[in-house]
């Protein structure tokens, strides 16, 4: 089996490790990184949970209430007396200054108002976004109802949402009427069935609708109350993960860069710069700095699937595959493949910054040279270099092979290194001249180049052009559109 070969710009372990290394400095650095990561994660969670209300609203409310407490104007005397009556219910030590009592009461009132405002805005926005009339109207000739609705959405929505800010305000997927569903099913089957078959289908539909269909419909309604989308888990499980057909062609999809233009003809330059920009895009996702997609500058789209664009693998099982996503703490390397030999390349330096394009290019040059020497000296056999072909097998066959041969030793280490990578970069020997040739190389190549289980394979051709092959079960194709616009 192929082994995981590591390309590094400099040695990770020095000869005088024990004498020259400052362990306290390393411990402080690790603690600092962990604290910063926890801070930003907590901050993003609070921002996402309170959107469309901003924490600035809390500050403003507390300031206004405190000003009313301390203001002796006759115009606000009634409000001040009411606020002081609330403050009297708070038990504080005897002799506590009035201004401290006013600050504590202002904080309590401000937080209460903030929480109520947050929930009200979230539910109002969810109700507004449930309107679907805009779908059936021309953008240039919208009704007053739709225009008024759009203005209301813009007014209720917050500003500067992060990647996942809109999730709590999105409407739940509605459950369609059972009778309407059955009528649409029968109508769609008319071109495919004879008159006698249509009569039989009608009888079966009526029997289902009056019998078990009603019971199932009630269960569906119940599920729709406690999950945002009652279809998601079933769709992922039964449409994708239970399928035993090969991923190549049947499930995975591809995307290409510019049709006929390429910024360079040098494969290594294109690979290095693209890898760098892919890591920048991943950082935007990790920090939740990527702006959510919004239709017509008004209607937000669910962004939940973006979390699994990178560092995700579909693991083959005998009956039901498993999707596994690696955290950014675990997944800090990429895999570069050249002529069937895989190299693990650290994507980040000691300061937690990803490497520069120039550094990536020097790594790629070293990889190409090392791989050529390994092949010339027959260090790695041709059959070992064709290992990706296993991922193109039917899922149950690939699961059995993986369990039997890749569970121990170097093979297990190779597999765990590849599966935990951010993505796989493939240095292809092909130079497609037409879009059809390019599409074939990206969707299946020669059948033994692409690791189809990986969430993202980026393929770089000899002529400087490139594209990607993506596993479909973890996300829809639309999720890669911002990535295309950002990178290509």
Buried (B, 14 or more C-beta within 10 A) or exposed (E): BBBBBEBEBEEEEEEEEEEEEEEEEEEEBEEEEEEEBEEEEEEBEEBBBBBBBBEEBBEEBBEBBBEBBEEEEEEBEEBBEEBBEEBEEEEEEEEEEEEEBBBBBBBBBBEEBBEEBBEEBBEBBBEBBEBEEBEEEEEEEBEEEBEEBBEBBEEBBBEEBBBBBBBBBBBBBEBEEBEEBBEEEBEEEEEEEEEEEBEEBEEEBEEBBEEEBEEEBEEBEEBBEEEBBBBBEEEBBEEBBEBBEBBBEEBBBBBBBEEEEBBEEBBBBBBBBBBBBBBEBBBBBBBBEBEBBEEEEBBBEBBBEBBBBBBBBBBBBEEBBEBEBBEBEEBBBBBBBBBBBBBBBBBBEEEEEBBEBEBBBBBBEBBBEBBEEBBEEEBBEEEEBBBBBBBBBBBBBBBBEBEEBBEEEEBEEBBEBBBBBBBBBBBBEBBBEEEEEBBBBBBBBBBBBBBBBBBBBBBBBBBBBBBBBBBBBBBEEEBBEBBEEEBB
